[in-house]
Amino acid sequence: MDHEQLLAELAGEEVELQFDSFTNETALQVGLGLIDQAKLEGKSVTIDIRRGEQQLFHYACPGTSADNDDWVMRKARVVNRFGISSYRMEVELRAANTTLAERYSLLPSLYAPYNGAFPIYARGFGVIGTIAVSGLPGDQDHKLITSVLRKIITGN
């Protein structure tokens, strides 16, 4: 899949996977759904869900480390700064053959433009928080998030 096609798909997910409302209970439902799916697939991840600056859910599966905690925070900062998934930012930068540091003068120690953080969109409000996952190779952190959100939001 070329960059343009992938970017369109990622932008489409951000439109599709929006909540009518997002409460602390919603965060718990999403977090537990992510844990269940990771366990089902035999994967170890760290999960972090925030509304604004408030951490609503955090869980580190056995086999993860403090490095994964750092990764979820750095990826979530990308979502908070730009209002799009960290994976979409990763693909945009790759397509432009640049880095976040070169384009926006942001420190890699604070911002990680790699797949694994997704914006929490509330219809009528825009981006209100982040769901971040760390621990899987390739685009699998992103796919874990979107597959669970799709089940919760659309029932598919």
C-alpha positions in Angstrom: 0.0 0.0 0.0 1.4 3.4 -0.9 1.7 6.3 1.5 -1.3 8.2 0.0 -3.6 5.2 0.3 -2.5 4.4 3.8 -2.9 8.0 4.9 -6.5 8.0 3.5 -7.2 4.8 5.4 -5.8 6.2 8.7 -7.7 9.4 8.3 -10.8 7.4 7.7 -10.4 5.4 10.9 -10.2 8.7 12.8 -13.6 9.7 11.3 -15.1 6.2 11.8 -13.9 5.5 15.4 -15.5 8.4 17.3 -17.5 8.2 20.6 -20.8 9.8 21.3 -19.5 10.3 24.9 -16.3 9.1 26.7 -16.5 8.6 30.5 -14.2 6.9 33.0 -16.3 3.8 32.5 -15.7 4.0 28.8 -12.0 4.2 29.4 -12.2 1.1 31.6 -14.2 -0.8 28.9 -11.6 0.1 26.3 -8.7 -0.7 28.5 -10.1 -4.1 29.5 -11.0 -4.8 25.9 -7.3 -4.1 24.9 -6.1 -6.4 27.7 -8.5 -9.2 26.7 -7.5 -8.9 23.0 -3.7 -8.8 23.8 -4.1 -11.9 26.0 -6.1 -13.7 23.4 -3.4 -13.1 20.9 -0.6 -13.9 23.4 0.9 -10.4 23.2 2.5 -8.3 25.9 1.7 -4.6 25.8 1.5 -1.5 28.0 -1.8 0.4 27.7 -2.4 4.0 28.7 -5.7 5.9 28.3 -6.1 9.6 29.2 -8.7 12.2 28.9 -6.8 15.5 28.7 -4.0 15.2 31.2 -5.9 12.8 33.5 -4.8 9.2 33.3 -8.0 7.1 33.4 -6.4 3.7 32.7 -3.0 2.1 32.7 -1.9 -1.5 32.6 1.4 -3.2 31.8 1.2 -6.8 30.8 3.9 -9.2 32.0 6.9 -9.0 29.7 6.8 -5.2 29.3 9.1 -2.7 31.0 9.4 0.9 32.0 10.6 1.6 28.4 7.0 0.8 27.3 5.7 3.4 29.7 7.9 6.0 28.1 6.9 4.9 24.6 3.1 5.3 25.4 3.7 8.8 26.8 5.9 9.9 23.8 3.4 8.6 21.3 0.5 10.2 23.2 2.2 13.6 23.0 2.1 13.4 19.2 -1.6 12.8 19.3 -2.1 15.7 21.8 0.0 18.0 19.7 -1.4 17.3 16.3 -4.8 15.8 16.9 -4.2 12.7 14.7 -3.0 9.2 15.3 0.7 8.7 15.9 0.7 6.2 13.1 -0.7 8.8 10.7 2.0 11.2 11.7 4.6 8.4 11.2 3.4 7.8 7.6 3.1 11.5 6.8 6.7 12.1 7.9 7.9 9.0 6.0 6.1 10.2 2.8 7.8 13.6 3.2 11.2 12.0 3.9 11.6 14.0 7.1 11.5 13.6 10.9 9.4 15.3 13.6 12.6 17.0 14.8 13.4 18.4 11.4 9.9 19.5 10.5 8.6 20.7 13.9 11.8 21.0 16.1 10.4 18.5 18.6 12.7 16.4 20.7 12.6 12.7 20.0 13.1 12.1 23.7 9.6 13.7 24.3 7.7 12.9 21.0 7.6 9.5 19.2 5.8 9.7 15.8 5.3 5.9 15.6 2.2 3.8 15.5 0.5 3.1 18.7 -1.4 6.2 20.0 -4.9 7.0 18.8 -7.0 10.1 19.5 -10.2 9.8 21.5 -12.7 11.7 19.4 -15.9 12.7 21.0 -18.5 13.8 18.5 -19.2 17.5 18.9 -16.0 18.0 20.9 -13.1 16.8 18.8 -10.0 15.2 20.4 -10.5 14.8 24.1 -7.8 12.3 25.0 -5.5 9.4 23.9 -5.3 5.7 23.8 -1.8 4.5 23.6 -0.2 1.0 23.3 3.4 -0.1 23.3 5.1 -3.4 22.9 4.2 -4.8 19.5 6.2 -4.8 16.2 5.4 -3.0 13.0 1.9 -1.5 12.9 0.5 -3.9 15.4 0.1 -1.5 18.3 -2.2 0.7 16.1 -4.1 -2.3 14.8 -4.8 -3.6 18.3 -6.3 -0.2 19.3 -8.4 0.2 16.2 -9.7 -3.4 16.2 -10.9 -3.0 19.9 -12.4 0.4 19.2 -14.2 -0.9 16.2 -15.8 -3.7 18.3 -16.8 -1.3 21.0 -18.0 1.6 18.8 -19.5 -0.2 15.8 -20.0 -3.7 17.1 -17.9 -5.2 14.3 
